[in-house]
Amino acid sequence: MAAALPRAAFERAAPDQFETMPMTGRVGGSCDIAVIRDRAGFESLAVEWTELFERAGRPEQLFQTFEWLDCWADHFLDDPGRLRLVIGRRDGRLAMVWPLIITTNCFGLAQLGWMGEPVSQYGDALLEPGPLAHETLVAGWSAVRALGADVALFRKTRGDSNVGALLAVQAIGCEHAEAPFAQFRGKTDFAMVLSRRSPKAQSSRRRLLRRLQETGDISFETGADPQSAQSLLRAAFKMKRDWLLRRGLYSAPIESDAMLAFFLDFATRAPDQVTTLVDAILRDGEPVSVGVTLACKGSGFGHLLAHDPDCDKQGAGVLLAEHVMKSCFARRLERYDMLAPYDAYKAEWADDAAPVADFIAGFTPPGKLFAYAWSSGARQRIKTAVKKMPARAGRMFWPVARIAMRKIKS
């Protein structure tokens, strides 16, 4: 299939290899490909999986750590038989993991996707680097194609991911976006980070802070303790839901009680490879904005920023973004990833951005037809129209849609 995204945006390795390389289940260097289809098999990989991430994982692959996905499975994996983990062993050692699940989509088709949705923000396969890495990855793709699915939909795949160049050739790219990030490396104090902002923007921040201080006693909390973090996480989800409702918008993950339960659980587990950081702005001791950052291998990922919609005019959300950024800098993180999409408020902080896209590939005639329809311009236009729905119309439509969707799920 022809890639819809420019290939250059997804080049991490020479993509010509992916067009010509034979797809076998065994490649040079004694690499064996296998498929894990149950929870017991997944859990048996815990030690090896963790060691592979320590050796080869990059910060943005925190969503492919065993601990993250194990917690996800506790809250989202209703049927362990949906697991489809494609693994590769080289000389007996785990060298590759494609963490996948299979579901039945609304058209009755068997559909593969990344394990971790909807809480994970980037999808990828873990891969041991080396001269045989590309051959191993393509052999893994051959196994993915042989899993018996009609179609595969790989959401939120970065251009610099292990699978990005392969999927740019083997699948159709759609849902194009960018994930902006701020680079802290080489900056000796936070003033250097602020120097990107114009004097007018900095003056506006000071004015917003004064407005917020006029409404009560304002304090900034950094790195909430576990008990406070639980309370702040609940407050963050409530504020985000209220904010969306007021603007006539909808977000299925934010509406999901399972997603809140996941974050409450993951924050208490305190895993070794990923740390949950919760920062907040308090007014008279109560949160008016909360930021949830995931830290991994020296980088921070801003998973959730939420503020009280009643504090819009006081800039609670704007002030929170700076507070979280400053907190991450103080923790000596080298980078702060703001995740896709590239919203306007992120521009003043961004030093660069990584391309992100969804990729879809059909394996059977019905799957190929679905892939074509999914990636069509008509679907994109409908989705854009829904996003641009006037707030007044959205406030009437989405409450009814929420009730309907909850009834369907129940």
Secondary structure, DSSP 8 states (H G I E B T S, - for coil): ---SS-GGGG-SS-THHHHHS---SEETTTEEEEEE-SHHHHHHTHHHHHHHHHHH--GGGGGGSHHHHHHHHHHH-S-GGGEEEEEEEETTEEEEEEEEEEEE-TTS-EEEEETTTTT-S----EE--STTHHHHHHHHHHHHHTT--SEEEEEEEETTSSSHHHHHHHSEEEEEEEEEEEE-TT--SHHHHHTTS-HHHHHHHHHHHHHHHTTS-EEEE-S--HHHHHHHHHHHHHHHHHHHHHTT---HHHH-HHHHHHHHHHHHH--SS-EEEEEEEEETTEEEEEEEEEEETTEEEEEEEEE-GGGTTTTHHHHHHHHHHHHHHHTT-SEEE--SS--GGGTTT-SEEEEEEEEEEE-SHHHHHHHHHHTSHHHHHHHHHHHT--HHHHHHHHHHHHHHHHHHH-
